[in-house]
Amino acid sequence: MALALMCFEGIGSWLSGSLALLADTMHVLGDSAALGFTLFASWLAARPQTPERSYGYYRIEILAALLNGSVLLVLSFFILKSAYDRFSTPHEISAGLMLWVAIIGLLVNLMMLFVLRHAHSHNLNTRGAYLHILGDTLSSIAVVISALLIQNFGWIWSDALAGVFVGIMIASMAGRLIWDSINILLEGSPKHLNPVEIEKVLQHNFPQIKRIHDFHIWEITNHLFAMTAHVEVKINSLNEHKVLLDQMNILIKDKYGIGHTTFQIELAAD
């Protein structure tokens, strides 16, 4: 559907002379690439783990999301440069054709958004594809408004202005997607988890814990978290060790959704 829309809008932009439609076409091109990356990455991520890939291929999804964001960023710069050129050298535009092409493009994008309305929150890569389509929907709205302004008031400059809006919107979405991808690849702490708070919760719930060090939380892929910590405790038996370890794992999983936890329990110095 995205490829068909790209061809349709590409022909429409060429016939109408609209930069805003051309920007929308390039955005759909990015959508098509993003959807292709998403399908390929999802297929790889579903492969089982191996001794060489102990976490499997989950990070392929993050690499694909990073690539999606980079493609978007390049497209946004190209659109903004073209818009700048149009402001200095206006082109004649067929507003009627531009309007009908934009309306059809908007309807198609709304259909694709409806299909992805629940899936976009599942992982970063799917969210990248969703953001592509959401941005394209907003840009289609901008093109429709621009076509109406040209048709009713003769404001040809609104076409270039719509191109600027599309370019800035794409750059903003790309920046967020790239930043989130890099944060995961650098094994930064997930945004919604505060390591200091988690340490305090552990010490509050388990008085036998005297000190926690070498504490790390990171994201393997979207919604798959891992945590490690060295825990100095006051315990008297091996059974207390096992009970404490089980209770800490249950607390972290139930309260924070962290399923991969590794606690190294050490005897606290007197």
N, C-alpha and C positions, 0 to 999 in steps of 0.2 A: 504494500500500500504506500509506504514511504517513497519507494523508487518511482512508482507511477505518479505520485504527487510532485516529485522533483522534476520529472520530465514535463509534466503539465505546466508547472509554474515557470520552468525554464523557457519554454516556448512562449508563454504569456508575457514574461519579462522582455523577451527579444522583440515581440510584436508590438508591445505597448511602449517600450522605451523606459520602463520604470526601474529605478535603482532599488526601491523598496522591495519590489517583487524579486529582483535579482538577489538581494540580501536574504529574502525568505527562501529562495531556491537553494542558496548556499547553506542555509541553516538546515534545510531538509536533507541536503547531501551529508551534512554532519550527523543528522539523525540516522540515516541509512547506515553510515559507518559505525555509529554507536550501537545500533541494534545488531549488526553483524558481529562486533566485538563482544557484545553481551552474550549472544548465543554460543560463540566459540569458547568464551571464558567459562560460561556455566557448564558446558560439556566437559572441559578440562577439570574444573573444580569438583565435579562429581566422581572423578576417578579415585580409586582407593589409595590409601597411603602406602608407602613402600619404605624399606629400611633407609633408603637415600632421602626420601621425602616424608619425614615422620609426621608432619602436619598435612600431608597430602598436597593438593595443588590449589588450596584456598587463595593464596596470594595472587594467582593469575587474575582473579576478579579485580583486585586492587590495581594491578598493572594495567588492565584494560580500562579501568576508570580513569587512571592517570593519563592514558593515551587519549581517551575521549575528551578530557578537559583540555589537553594540549591542542587537539584539533579545533576545538571550539575557540580557543584563544587566538590561533592563527587566523581563523575565519573572521573573527571580530575585528582584527587589525585591518584586514583587507577591506571589509565593509566600511569602516570608518575612513579609510583613505579614499575610497571611491565616493563617499558622501562629501568629503572635503572638495574633491574635484568637481562634483556636481553643483556645489554652491557657487563656485567661481565660473563655471560654464554650464548653465542650465540646458536641459534637453527637452525637446517636445515630447509630450506624453499623451497617450490615448487613455483618458481617465475612465471611459466606459468599460473598455476591455480590462483594464487594470482592476476595476472594482469587481467585476464578475469572477475573474480568476482568483482574486483575494478571498471572496466569499466562499467559493468552492474549496479553496485551501483551508480556510477556517473550519468548515464543516468536517473535512477529513481529519484535521488535527484534533478536533473535539471527539471524534469517534475513537481515535487512537488513545487519547487521554482516558476515555471511559474504559477501554480495555485494560489499561495499566493502573487504574485507580487504586487497587489494593496491593499490587505487587511492588510498587516503588519503594516501600519502606523496608523491604526484606533484606536488601544488601546494597552496598555502595554502587556496584556496577549497574544494577537495575535502576537505581535512583538516577544514575548518570543519564541513562536512556530516557527516563521519565522527564528529567530536566530539559533535555534536548527538545522533546515534544511540547512541553509546557512553554518553553521559550518561543518555539515556532508558532504556537497558538497565539501568544501575546503579540508576536511580530505580525501575524496575519491580521489581528485587530488593528494594529497601527497602520498597516497597508490599506485596510478598508477605510479608515478615517482619512488617510491621506488622499485616497482616490475621491472621496466625497468632497474634500476641500478643493481639489483641483477641478472637479466637475462643476461645483456650484459657485466657486469664487475665483477660479483661475490661479490659485496659489501653487505654482509649480514647485516652489522651494520646499513645500511640505513633503514632497517625495524624498528629497535628500534628508530632511529632518527625521522622517520615519526611519531612514537608513541609519542615522546616528543613534536613534532610540534602540533599534535592533542590535547594532554593534555593541553599545554599552551594556545592554541586557545580557547578551551572549558572553561578553568579557567577565561580567560579574558572576554569572553562573559557573563559568569555566574556572575562575579564581577559587571559588568555594570548593569545587570538586577536586581541583589540583591540591589545595591545602589539606583537605581531609585525607586524600590518598597518600600524600607525603607523610602526614602525621602517623598513619598506620604503618607505612613502610619503615619509618624511623622508630617504630615501637613506642610511640608516645602514649601517655596515659589517656584512656578514653575520656571524652569531654564530660560525660555525665558521672564519672567516678572520681572521687577525691581520695587519693591515697592517705592523706593525713586523717581524714574522717574515718576511713576504714580501720586504720591502726587504733584510733581511739575506741571504736566500737568493739574491736577484739579485746582490748585491755579492760574495757568496762564489763563485758560479758563473761570474761574469764579472769578472775582475780589472780590466779596462779601465774599469769603472764607478767613478767617483770620488765621485759624490754623486747622490742622488735627492731631488727636491722636487716640490711640488704633486701629491702621491700621493693618489689617491682610489680606493676600492672601494665599489661599491653593488650593490643587488639590483634588477633591473628588475621581475621577478616571481619566483615560487618557482623555484629552480634555474636561473635565468638571470642571470648576473652580468656586471658591466662593470668595467673598470679603466682609469685614465689615470695617466700619470706623466711628468715631465720628468726625463731621465736625462743627467747630465753625464759624458762619457766622454773617454778618450784614444785616438783612432784616427788613422790616417794616410791612409786612402783611402775613396772612396765604396763600394768593394766591402766593406771591413770594416764600414762602416755598415750595409749590407744584410744581411750575415751575422749581425751582432750582433742586429739587429732581428728577423730570422727565428728565431734561437735563443731569444731572450727570449719571443717569442710561443708557441713550442712548449713551453718550460718551464712557463710560467704555465698553459697549457691542460692539459698532461698532469698536472701536480702538483696544481693547484687547481681545475680544471674551469671556468676563466674563458675564455669564448670571444670576448668583446668587449673587446679590449685596444687601447689607443692610447698608444704611446710616442713622445714627442718627444725626439729625441736632439740634444744640444747639446755643443759642444766645451768641455771643461773648461779653465779658465784655468790658465796655467802657474804 
